[in-house]
Amino acid sequence: MRSKNNEEAVSPVIGVILMVAITVILAAVIAAFVFGMSPPPKAPSVQLRISADTGNLTLTHNGGDSLILKDQRITITNAVTNDPVDSITTIALVGATAEYQNTVETGNESQTLSAGSSLKHRWTIAPAKGDILNIMLQDIPSGQVITQMKVTVI
């Protein structure tokens, strides 16, 4: 008795499929490098002291990286009611002569807060003595929070 053997192989088909798959994977890796899949920017590392009284909010830079003010955003809310304090919701830290301003002024794009310097915001509507404020400072390019703390108004 003679058996019929099917000598056809599937090796060429599998070989073509593997070659196509390898080509697609290599194209994806090259495209990722070409189109810039770079890591997100890193937020500055900084030590800040934040204090508040019935007249001013003061941010003092105690060390670390300098803060480019146009790239920073501050949010100040009442810790109990979660309402914005002094109509400040989320605004950039930019201002002339180290004063805190609600709008970006031309010519101040490169203003920085470096170690040993302070930034003051004079309240328009001052919080009451004893109020607890939630203060969050965020780096705009990276989206990372630099600091978040509760401060009691003295």
N, C-alpha and C positions, 0 to 999 in steps of 0.2 A: 503494500500500500504506500502510496505516495501522498504526502500531505502538501497542501497548497500553502505556501508561506507568502505573506504579504511583505515584501521587502521595502516598501515605501517608508521613508523616515520623515519625522516632523522637525528634524533639526534645522533645516533652512528657515522654516516659519518662525520657530522660537528665536533663532539668531536674528532675524529681521526685527522682530518685536523688541528684543533686548537692545539692539542698536538704536531704534527709534526712541525708546525710553531713555537711554543714556544721553542722546542728543537733546531731548526735551529738558532733562534735568540740568545739563550743562548750560543750555540757553537761559534757563531760569536763574541760575547762579550768576552768570555773567550780567544779565539784565539787572539783578539786584545790586551789583557793584556799580554798574554804569548809572543807574537811576538814583543812587544815593540812599541806600538803606543804612544810614549812619545812626549811631545811638543818639538819643535826645540830648539836648544841651544840659549841662549840669548846673544846678542852682548854686549861688555863692554860699560859702560856709562863713557864718558871721556870728559874733556874740553881741547881742543888743541888750541894753537896759531900757525899759520903757516905763515912764512914770506919768501920772496924770494928776493934775490938781484942778481947782475950779477955774483957773485961768488958761492953762496950756496943757497940751500933750507933748511930751519930750521923748525923742528916740535918741539914745546915745550909743555910738558905735564903740564897743570895748575891744575889738580885735577881730582878725580874720580878713576875708576878702572885702574889697571896697564894693559898695553898692552903687550901681548906675541907677540913678533915681527914676529915669524914664522907664526902666525895665522892672520896677517894683510896684506892687499894688497893695494897698492897705484896706482892710475892712474893720470897722469899729462898730460893735453892737453892744447893747445893754445885756449883761449876762442873765438877768431875770426875765425881761420881757422880749428879748431878741430883737428889739427895735433899733434902727440905725441911730447912732449918736451924732448930733450936730449935722444931720442930713448927710452923713458920710456913709455911703454904701460900699462901693468898690471903686476906688480912684487911684490913679498913678501918683507916686511920690515925686513930684517935680515942682520946683519953685525957685524964685530968685532969692539971693542972699540967705540961703538955708532956711527959708520960710516955707511952710507947707501951703501949697496952692491947690485949688480944685480943678484947675485947667492947665494944660501943657502950654507953656509960653515959648515963643520962638527964641532960639539962642541958648536954651537951657538943656538941650538934648544930651550933652555930655556931662552934666552936673553929677558929681559923685558924693557919697557919704563914706569917708574913710575913717580909719581908727583914730579915736580921740575927738572926733567932731560930733556935733549934735544937730538935730533937726527939730524945730518947734512948730507946733500948730496951735494958733490962738483960737480958742473955741468961739464960734458965733453964738451958739446956744450952749452954754456950759452945763455939763452934767452936775448933779448935786453931790455934795460932799458925802462920801460913804458908798456911792454907786459903784458897782462892780462892772467893769467893761471887758468884753471879749475883744482881743486885738489879734488880727491875723495878718502877717506880712507874707506876700506871695511873689515869687519870681515869675514874670510874665512869659519869657521865652521858653522856660522849661515846664511851667505850670506847677512847679513844686512849692510847697509851703516852706518858707525859711524859718519862721517862728510863729507860734500861736500861744498866747498866754492870757491870763486874767489879771487885770490891774484894778486896784481899788483907788478911787479918787480921794485925794487928801485935801 
